[in-house]
Amino acid sequence: RPEQECIAAFLDESCAAIDTAVAAKRRQIETLDGVRQDLIQKAVTRGLETNPGLSQTGNVWMPQIPSTWELVNLKRISEIQTGLTLGKVYEGRLIERPYLRVANVQDGHLDLADVTVIEVPEEVAHRVTLRVGDVLMTEGGDLDKLGRGTIWNGEIADCLHQNHIFAVRCFQHKLLPSFLAYLTASQYGRDYFEATGKRTTNLASTSSRKVGMFPIPRPPLGEQEKICTFLDDK
C-alpha cells in the first residue's frame, strides 16, 4: 500500500509538471504566431520601410497604402479559375485525373496524403487543370479558413481541382503568387474574407465575385520580391 501511494504521488507530480510544460509551450507558440502575424501584416500593407509616406485610397478595407503602391481589385490582375463540379454524368470518352478537394488545401500548405481521382472528358479536364504558380483559395469551410491561399507547385501532374477551390492565376508581371499568398495569410486578408463570407449554421462560404473584389495593396514588382524574400527568411 505505501508503495502504491508513492507511485500515485509520483505520477500526479509528473502529470502536473507535464501539464505546466505543455501550457508554457502553448503560450510560447501563441506568442510566436502573434509575432509572425504582425510581421506579415506590416510587410504586405506597409512594406519594409520604417515610416513610408502614405496615400489615402477611399477604400473601407484599406484606407491608406504607401504612396508608391496602388490598390487594385484582384480580378484586374489575375484570372480566377473555378473548379470541377462533382456529380455530373458525362457521355463519350473519359480520362482519369487526380483532383484536389478542400481537405487537401490547408492553411499555408497542402495535404496530399489522400488525393481522389475522377473520370471526365478531356476538354473538361483541360479547363480545370492546375498550373504551377496558381494560388489555391478555398471557397467554403470554417469561417477563419475562407480564402486561405496556398501556392501550387505542380506536386501532382495533370491535377484538377474541385469547384470549392479557386485557382487564382496571377498576371505575374503585376502580382507575384507568393505576395498574394502572404496577403491571404495576413490579418488584413483574414478580416476581408471573414467579414464578406456568407455564414450558415456550421459553415461559411465565399464566392469568385468576392475573391475577385479582394482589394490588393500592390507594390511595384521589385518591392514585392523584396517583401516576399524578407518574409521567407523570417
FENRASUL-V981299 format. One record per residue. N is the residue number from 1. PSI is psi as a letter, one per 40 degrees, with the letter a starting at -180 (none if undefined). NEAR is the number of other ideal C-beta (glycine too) atoms within 10 Angstrom. D_CENTER is the distance of its C-alpha to the mean C-alpha in Angstrom with 2 decimals. Layout:
BEGIN
n->N psi->PSI near->NEAR d_center->D_CENTER
n->N psi->PSI near->NEAR d_center->D_CENTER
END
This chain:
BEGIN
n->1 psi->d near->5 d_center->56.99
n->2 psi->d near->6 d_center->56.62
n->3 psi->d near->7 d_center->54.60
n->4 psi->d near->8 d_center->52.22
n->5 psi->d near->9 d_center->51.87
n->6 psi->d near->10 d_center->51.10
n->7 psi->d near->10 d_center->48.42
n->8 psi->d near->10 d_center->46.88
n->9 psi->d near->10 d_center->46.96
n->10 psi->d near->10 d_center->45.38
n->11 psi->d near->10 d_center->42.55
n->12 psi->d near->10 d_center->42.00
n->13 psi->d near->10 d_center->41.87
n->14 psi->d near->10 d_center->39.52
n->15 psi->d near->10 d_center->37.09
n->16 psi->d near->10 d_center->37.23
n->17 psi->d near->10 d_center->36.54
n->18 psi->d near->10 d_center->33.54
n->19 psi->d near->10 d_center->32.17
n->20 psi->d near->10 d_center->32.70
n->21 psi->d near->10 d_center->30.98
n->22 psi->d near->10 d_center->27.92
n->23 psi->d near->10 d_center->27.74
n->24 psi->d near->10 d_center->28.07
n->25 psi->d near->10 d_center->25.33
n->26 psi->d near->10 d_center->22.94
n->27 psi->d near->10 d_center->23.96
n->28 psi->d near->10 d_center->23.40
n->29 psi->d near->10 d_center->19.83
n->30 psi->d near->10 d_center->19.14
n->31 psi->d near->10 d_center->20.84
n->32 psi->d near->10 d_center->18.89
n->33 psi->d near->10 d_center->15.53
n->34 psi->d near->10 d_center->17.06
n->35 psi->d near->11 d_center->18.20
n->36 psi->d near->13 d_center->14.86
n->37 psi->d near->14 d_center->13.30
n->38 psi->d near->12 d_center->16.45
n->39 psi->d near->15 d_center->16.35
n->40 psi->d near->20 d_center->12.95
n->41 psi->d near->19 d_center->14.02
n->42 psi->d near->14 d_center->17.41
n->43 psi->d near->21 d_center->16.58
n->44 psi->e near->26 d_center->14.31
n->45 psi->e near->18 d_center->16.62
n->46 psi->e near->19 d_center->19.96
n->47 psi->a near->20 d_center->19.92
n->48 psi->e near->14 d_center->21.90
n->49 psi->i near->10 d_center->25.28
n->50 psi->d near->6 d_center->26.76
n->51 psi->g near->6 d_center->28.06
n->52 psi->i near->15 d_center->26.91
n->53 psi->h near->8 d_center->28.87
n->54 psi->i near->13 d_center->27.01
n->55 psi->i near->14 d_center->27.50
n->56 psi->i near->9 d_center->27.27
n->57 psi->d near->16 d_center->25.04
n->58 psi->e near->7 d_center->26.28
n->59 psi->h near->13 d_center->22.76
n->60 psi->d near->8 d_center->22.14
n->61 psi->d near->15 d_center->18.43
n->62 psi->g near->16 d_center->19.19
n->63 psi->d near->12 d_center->22.99
n->64 psi->i near->16 d_center->23.39
n->65 psi->i near->23 d_center->22.07
n->66 psi->i near->17 d_center->23.93
n->67 psi->e near->10 d_center->26.88
n->68 psi->e near->13 d_center->26.02
n->69 psi->i near->23 d_center->22.62
n->70 psi->i near->15 d_center->22.12
n->71 psi->h near->17 d_center->20.01
n->72 psi->i near->15 d_center->19.16
n->73 psi->i near->14 d_center->17.36
n->74 psi->d near->22 d_center->14.60
n->75 psi->e near->16 d_center->16.95
n->76 psi->e near->12 d_center->19.56
n->77 psi->f near->18 d_center->17.84
n->78 psi->i near->24 d_center->16.02
n->79 psi->h near->12 d_center->16.78
n->80 psi->h near->17 d_center->14.71
n->81 psi->h near->18 d_center->15.78
n->82 psi->i near->18 d_center->16.13
n->83 psi->a near->21 d_center->16.71
n->84 psi->h near->21 d_center->19.62
n->85 psi->h near->11 d_center->21.41
n->86 psi->i near->12 d_center->22.91
n->87 psi->e near->4 d_center->26.53
n->88 psi->i near->10 d_center->28.13
n->89 psi->h near->4 d_center->31.47
n->90 psi->i near->10 d_center->32.14
n->91 psi->i near->6 d_center->35.55
n->92 psi->a near->7 d_center->36.70
n->93 psi->h near->8 d_center->35.38
n->94 psi->i near->14 d_center->32.00
n->95 psi->i near->13 d_center->29.91
n->96 psi->h near->10 d_center->27.70
n->97 psi->i near->20 d_center->24.07
n->98 psi->i near->17 d_center->21.16
n->99 psi->i near->24 d_center->18.17
n->100 psi->h near->28 d_center->14.69
n->101 psi->i near->17 d_center->14.25
n->102 psi->d near->16 d_center->11.52
n->103 psi->d near->15 d_center->12.80
n->104 psi->e near->24 d_center->12.00
n->105 psi->h near->25 d_center->8.18
n->106 psi->a near->13 d_center->7.49
n->107 psi->g near->12 d_center->5.44
n->108 psi->e near->13 d_center->5.41
n->109 psi->i near->9 d_center->8.10
n->110 psi->i near->17 d_center->10.10
n->111 psi->h near->13 d_center->13.08
n->112 psi->f near->13 d_center->15.74
n->113 psi->d near->7 d_center->18.73
n->114 psi->g near->8 d_center->19.44
n->115 psi->h near->16 d_center->18.93
n->116 psi->i near->13 d_center->21.16
n->117 psi->i near->10 d_center->23.41
n->118 psi->i near->17 d_center->24.83
n->119 psi->h near->11 d_center->27.81
n->120 psi->i near->19 d_center->27.54
n->121 psi->i near->15 d_center->29.67
n->122 psi->d near->12 d_center->28.98
n->123 psi->d near->8 d_center->28.33
n->124 psi->d near->18 d_center->25.64
n->125 psi->d near->20 d_center->23.96
n->126 psi->d near->12 d_center->24.18
n->127 psi->d near->14 d_center->22.41
n->128 psi->f near->22 d_center->19.27
n->129 psi->h near->18 d_center->19.16
n->130 psi->i near->25 d_center->16.07
n->131 psi->i near->11 d_center->16.77
n->132 psi->h near->10 d_center->15.91
n->133 psi->e near->17 d_center->13.47
n->134 psi->h near->24 d_center->11.68
n->135 psi->h near->26 d_center->8.01
n->136 psi->h near->23 d_center->7.08
n->137 psi->h near->26 d_center->5.90
n->138 psi->i near->26 d_center->7.59
n->139 psi->d near->22 d_center->10.84
n->140 psi->i near->19 d_center->12.28
n->141 psi->a near->19 d_center->12.68
n->142 psi->i near->12 d_center->12.88
n->143 psi->d near->17 d_center->12.63
n->144 psi->e near->13 d_center->10.34
n->145 psi->e near->19 d_center->7.68
n->146 psi->h near->27 d_center->7.98
n->147 psi->e near->24 d_center->5.83
n->148 psi->h near->22 d_center->2.41
n->149 psi->h near->24 d_center->2.21
n->150 psi->h near->24 d_center->4.82
n->151 psi->h near->19 d_center->8.30
n->152 psi->h near->22 d_center->11.18
n->153 psi->f near->11 d_center->14.27
n->154 psi->f near->12 d_center->16.81
n->155 psi->d near->13 d_center->16.89
n->156 psi->h near->16 d_center->18.98
n->157 psi->i near->9 d_center->21.49
n->158 psi->f near->14 d_center->21.73
n->159 psi->h near->21 d_center->18.75
n->160 psi->i near->24 d_center->18.05
n->161 psi->i near->25 d_center->15.34
n->162 psi->i near->21 d_center->16.07
n->163 psi->e near->14 d_center->16.14
n->164 psi->e near->20 d_center->13.56
n->165 psi->h near->27 d_center->10.89
n->166 psi->h near->24 d_center->10.93
n->167 psi->h near->23 d_center->11.34
n->168 psi->h near->28 d_center->11.23
n->169 psi->g near->17 d_center->14.05
n->170 psi->i near->22 d_center->14.54
n->171 psi->h near->10 d_center->18.21
n->172 psi->e near->12 d_center->18.15
n->173 psi->e near->8 d_center->21.31
n->174 psi->d near->16 d_center->19.51
n->175 psi->h near->23 d_center->15.80
n->176 psi->h near->21 d_center->14.32
n->177 psi->d near->22 d_center->11.13
n->178 psi->d near->20 d_center->10.50
n->179 psi->d near->23 d_center->11.27
n->180 psi->d near->26 d_center->8.90
n->181 psi->d near->24 d_center->5.92
n->182 psi->d near->23 d_center->7.81
n->183 psi->d near->26 d_center->8.48
n->184 psi->d near->26 d_center->5.33
n->185 psi->e near->22 d_center->5.68
n->186 psi->i near->22 d_center->9.30
n->187 psi->d near->14 d_center->11.63
n->188 psi->d near->18 d_center->12.37
n->189 psi->d near->25 d_center->9.07
n->190 psi->d near->19 d_center->9.20
n->191 psi->d near->12 d_center->12.87
n->192 psi->d near->23 d_center->12.69
n->193 psi->d near->23 d_center->10.81
n->194 psi->d near->16 d_center->12.80
n->195 psi->d near->11 d_center->15.92
n->196 psi->e near->18 d_center->15.78
n->197 psi->i near->22 d_center->14.74
n->198 psi->h near->13 d_center->17.76
n->199 psi->h near->11 d_center->18.82
n->200 psi->a near->8 d_center->21.15
n->201 psi->d near->4 d_center->22.91
n->202 psi->e near->7 d_center->20.35
n->203 psi->i near->14 d_center->17.24
n->204 psi->i near->19 d_center->15.41
n->205 psi->i near->16 d_center->14.22
n->206 psi->a near->23 d_center->13.29
n->207 psi->i near->15 d_center->14.87
n->208 psi->d near->16 d_center->14.86
n->209 psi->d near->10 d_center->17.16
n->210 psi->d near->19 d_center->14.96
n->211 psi->d near->25 d_center->12.05
n->212 psi->d near->16 d_center->14.95
n->213 psi->e near->14 d_center->16.33
n->214 psi->h near->25 d_center->13.40
n->215 psi->h near->18 d_center->15.59
n->216 psi->h near->25 d_center->14.59
n->217 psi->h near->23 d_center->16.74
n->218 psi->h near->22 d_center->17.67
n->219 psi->i near->24 d_center->19.80
n->220 psi->i near->12 d_center->22.11
n->221 psi->d near->13 d_center->20.70
n->222 psi->d near->8 d_center->22.56
n->223 psi->d near->17 d_center->21.15
n->224 psi->d near->21 d_center->17.55
n->225 psi->d near->14 d_center->18.56
n->226 psi->d near->14 d_center->20.20
n->227 psi->d near->22 d_center->17.34
n->228 psi->d near->19 d_center->14.93
n->229 psi->d near->12 d_center->17.90
n->230 psi->d near->13 d_center->18.58
n->231 psi->d near->20 d_center->15.18
n->232 psi->d near->9 d_center->15.26
n->233 psi->d near->6 d_center->18.77
n->234 psi->none near->10 d_center->18.13
END
